[in-house]
Amino acid sequence: RGLRKYINAASHLFDHATSTAELLSLEPSWDSRGDDSNPVIVARWRLQGVLHLPWHPKLPTWTGRTTYHFDDQGLIY
């Protein structure tokens, strides 16, 4: 329970020597409504990893994106 336990568990899940996280792009954009009043930032990324288990299973490469939205004060939420 709690963020500290999650971070600790997640940090030991992957083999750091053979796993990668790559930021492909970080670009300003607009939300799905397409108007200029709702800017967003879109991050595109690629992940590939080997689990820290005795048989070292390799996970497939994942590519994806994360969209960051801004609140009324201009902070990401």
C-alpha positions as CSV (number, residue, x, y, z in Angstrom):
1,R,0.0,0.0,0.0
2,G,1.3,3.4,-0.9
3,L,3.4,5.0,-3.6
4,R,6.8,4.0,-2.0
5,K,6.0,0.3,-2.1
6,Y,4.7,0.5,-5.7
7,I,7.9,2.4,-6.8
8,N,10.1,-0.2,-5.0
9,A,8.3,-3.1,-6.5
10,A,8.3,-1.6,-10.0
11,S,11.9,-0.7,-9.9
12,H,12.8,-4.4,-9.2
13,L,10.5,-5.8,-11.9
14,F,12.7,-5.3,-14.9
15,D,16.4,-6.0,-15.5
16,H,17.9,-2.6,-15.8
17,A,20.8,-3.8,-18.0
18,T,18.6,-5.2,-20.8
19,S,15.4,-3.1,-20.6
20,T,14.9,0.2,-22.3
21,A,12.4,3.1,-22.2
22,E,12.8,5.5,-25.1
23,L,11.1,8.9,-25.6
24,L,10.4,9.1,-29.4
25,S,8.8,12.6,-29.5
26,L,7.3,15.3,-27.3
27,E,5.0,17.6,-29.2
28,P,2.4,20.3,-28.5
29,S,-1.0,19.5,-30.0
30,W,-4.7,20.0,-29.3
31,D,-7.3,17.8,-27.7
32,S,-9.8,15.8,-29.8
33,R,-12.1,18.7,-30.1
34,G,-9.5,20.3,-32.3
35,D,-9.9,23.9,-31.1
36,D,-7.0,26.1,-30.0
37,S,-8.4,26.6,-26.5
38,N,-7.4,23.2,-25.3
39,P,-3.7,22.6,-25.9
40,V,-2.1,19.3,-24.9
41,I,1.4,17.8,-25.0
42,V,1.7,14.4,-26.6
43,A,4.6,12.1,-25.7
44,R,5.3,9.1,-27.9
45,W,7.4,6.3,-26.4
46,R,8.8,2.8,-26.9
47,L,9.4,0.3,-24.1
48,Q,11.1,-3.0,-24.2
49,G,12.0,-5.1,-21.2
50,V,13.3,-8.3,-19.7
51,L,11.6,-9.4,-16.4
52,H,13.8,-9.9,-13.4
53,L,12.8,-13.6,-13.0
54,P,15.1,-16.7,-13.1
55,W,14.2,-17.6,-16.7
56,H,14.5,-13.9,-17.9
57,P,11.4,-13.6,-20.0
58,K,11.6,-10.9,-22.7
59,L,8.5,-8.8,-23.2
60,P,7.5,-7.6,-26.6
61,T,8.3,-4.1,-27.6
62,W,5.4,-1.7,-26.7
63,T,5.0,1.7,-28.4
64,G,2.4,4.1,-27.3
65,R,1.6,7.7,-26.4
66,T,0.6,9.7,-23.3
67,T,-1.4,12.9,-23.6
68,Y,-0.9,15.5,-21.0
69,H,-3.7,18.0,-20.4
70,F,-3.6,21.4,-18.6
71,D,-5.9,22.7,-15.9
72,D,-7.2,26.3,-15.6
73,Q,-3.9,27.3,-13.9
74,G,-1.8,25.9,-16.7
75,L,-0.6,22.9,-14.7
76,I,-0.5,19.4,-16.1
77,Y,-3.2,17.1,-14.6
